[in-house]
């Protein structure tokens, strides 16, 4: 005897009262999409459910069916989120299902956003009223859990929740280290649960990723996020540590753009002049593997230009022009027109004779 699971959902008795609503593409659709019959049928029933705003177990089951057929259907995800709360569904069980979806579709933004919605709902129930602050990951005003004000048991629960989420994300990043949606969610997790120990621990995780692939620009971006927006802030001590860290990586791979962007980025963020790395950059010119790095020469161009403007130094202006010529004619010829433009811009700088 067949069970209901073996029968298409729309042929089961519990769906007999629903009148499906077909998709209306107008009388003469120019380029109709060739949906599968299974998907078209499921969506016809979903439209009927949406029209009546039904909140039931069968409606919840239907969202599962449609999402399995189209994991990026944001309307269905939103409806599912409404049903989760209206039906008081088991959020832990929902997370387990979401994990399965992430394993199959790790680059779907809708899946990661749904996980965020579920975790946010669970944390709101588990912890006291959150303080309202700006989450650095998306610059939106959202609740952030006051971790430092929690009891010891609550802090332990928060740490376990964060670790669960970070493990989930790390698993996805093994397959695709530059998964933008996974990284974005990781930043939300770090921020949402407040000023816990995971901020400092995150640097260890980033170190591991960069050790495996020093060109992992996503890991470098995450390091910048943690260092500049974490609870410690970009103090002079932290800045010195990060400058030395970037220098070490640059010496290994001077043609790798990521640590150069990071190095100049943290200096600018801390309002320190690029001239602080002038000796380092000039020293790299003596190394064969670095002398033809466009990033060495472009950074020196920026440094010399800055000196010429601020100190009105003629020698710095001359060096800046030389760097622009080297970039245009030798080490970065594909951007020749840009570097020539930069060279022409230098003519407007007034220097002392």
BELHU-V700033 format. One record per run of one state. SS is the DSSP state (a for helix, b for strand, c for the rest). FROM is the first residue (numbers start at 1). LEN is the number of residues. If there is no record, write none. Layout:
BEGIN
SS	FROM	LEN
SS	FROM	LEN
END
This chain:
BEGIN
c	1	3
a	4	3
c	7	2
a	9	3
c	12	1
a	13	3
c	16	21
a	37	16
c	53	4
a	57	13
c	70	4
a	74	13
c	87	4
a	91	14
c	105	4
a	109	18
c	127	4
b	131	5
c	136	4
b	140	5
c	145	2
a	147	3
c	150	2
a	152	24
c	176	4
a	180	13
c	193	5
a	198	15
c	213	4
a	217	13
c	230	6
a	236	17
c	253	4
a	257	13
c	270	4
a	274	11
c	285	9
a	294	18
c	312	2
a	314	18
c	332	1
a	333	16
c	349	5
END
